[in-house]
Amino acid sequence: MTAADRERGEAVVAALHAIHPARHLFLPADLSLLADTDRVATLIAASTRRLDAAVFCAGVLSTIPEWTEEGLERALALNYLSRFLLARRLIPLLRAAPSGRLVLVANAGRYKDSLDFDDLQHRRGRRGLAVSGRTQFANDLLAVELAERLIGTRVEVTCVFPGVTRTEVFRNAVGLPRLVRLAVPLLQHLIRQTPEEAAETPAYLAGDERATGTNGMFFGPRRKVIAVPERASNPERRRLLWEASEALVAPYLANAEGTGGVAAARPSAGSSPAEAA
Ligand SMILES: NC(=O)c1ccc[n+]([C@@H]2O[C@H](COP(=O)([O-])OP(=O)(O)OC[C@H]3O[C@@H](n4cnc5c(N)ncnc54)[C@H](OP(=O)(O)O)[C@@H]3O)[C@@H](O)[C@H]2O)c1
């Protein structure tokens, strides 16, 4: 497990250990930095020869662009690029499992395509929900693209909208208007779904035998299947995002073996990975 806050992370691992005395490992990291994401990927690869599942969940709701010391827009780096890099680094380990599962917890299918490939770091972009929205849509494109590239392997990729959930998401949000910030305690009160309930679908997709054959599918709360919107399957947008992401993480892919375990894009982008699998 990885997270930013060491104390909270260690408390979670201690709680897990009390439930099940397996070997739990907490790797604190700032996943808004590619260098730190790469460090974690290296530590994971050094500590296991196979991964049964990887669930990518870390994220921030941000309405103002900010830039990290690596010059990347923070929400894009944390919510999307670190996932792209981790996926590329960890897929070889997932491929070594009998049924490797990669689950992207984002907003499956809910955001429109607001990615600007001429300004991916949002230097000229406006404030607003699109700062985060574009990172969520990027997860949609990534899920469909990875699923397609992994057809014929034992790895399955899914994307999840967990539902509006009473987590710390609004308290941790960046750039919310003052009025919304003031209303956060009330919002927290009104949101009914607990984190435990929201975790049910990602946990099912990551670990349940019945979730076999879900490659390329989108899910909502309570395992509800969400139709993959046409914009998320758009081959040209997927290609542009893949190429842009690959260029940004290129220094770290040198550490990965070969192509990071993913095949080249398939020319026939029309068929759904779930069907093909
Ligand atoms: N809650 C909702 O209503 C909702 C709705 C739709 C989608 N989602 C998605 O669900 C995912 C989880 O959100 P949440 O509701 O659980 O939000 P949250 O309560 O704010 O939790 C965010 C998580 O991300 C980790 N994180 C934040 N910044 C990090 C960094 N720089 N490096 C490493 N880890 C970092 C946090 O770790 P620390 O605890 O160590 O800070 C924490 O575990 C997000 O991807 C979000 O898009 C949530």
The ligand as an ORCA input file, in Angstrom:
! r2SCAN-3c Opt
* xyz 0 1
  N     -15.064     10.513     -2.688
  C     -15.790     10.645     -3.785
  O     -16.954     11.085     -3.722
  C     -15.229     10.238     -5.108
  C     -16.081     10.301     -6.228
  C     -15.576      9.918     -7.465
  C     -14.266      9.474     -7.568
  N     -13.472      9.423     -6.465
  C     -12.093      8.956     -6.659
  O     -11.698      8.119     -5.616
  C     -10.286      8.244     -5.397
  C     -10.023      8.347     -3.917
  O     -10.587      9.556     -3.453
  P     -11.071      9.727     -1.962
  O     -12.500     10.101     -2.016
  O     -10.650      8.560     -1.132
  O     -10.233     11.035     -1.553
  P      -9.460     11.372     -0.210
  O     -10.244     10.986      0.991
  O      -9.046     12.799     -0.351
  O      -8.198     10.425     -0.270
  C      -7.177     10.656     -1.194
  C      -6.164      9.542     -1.125
  O      -5.118      9.844     -2.052
  C      -3.875      9.837     -1.365
  N      -3.023     10.920     -1.862
  C      -3.336     12.225     -2.014
  N      -2.290     12.911     -2.477
  C      -1.258     12.008     -2.597
  C       0.069     12.097     -3.010
  N       0.594     13.265     -3.432
  N       0.832     10.976     -3.008
  C       0.311      9.802     -2.590
  N      -0.952      9.646     -2.192
  C      -1.744     10.740     -2.196
  C      -4.210     10.129      0.088
  O      -3.159      9.645      0.897
  P      -2.901     10.273      2.362
  O      -4.031      9.804      3.200
  O      -1.602      9.712      2.754
  O      -2.879     11.759      2.175
  C      -5.514      9.371      0.244
  O      -5.274      8.019      0.463
  C      -9.817      9.461     -6.180
  O      -9.059      9.047     -7.281
  C     -11.112     10.123     -6.644
  O     -11.004     10.673     -7.953
  C     -13.920      9.782     -5.244
*
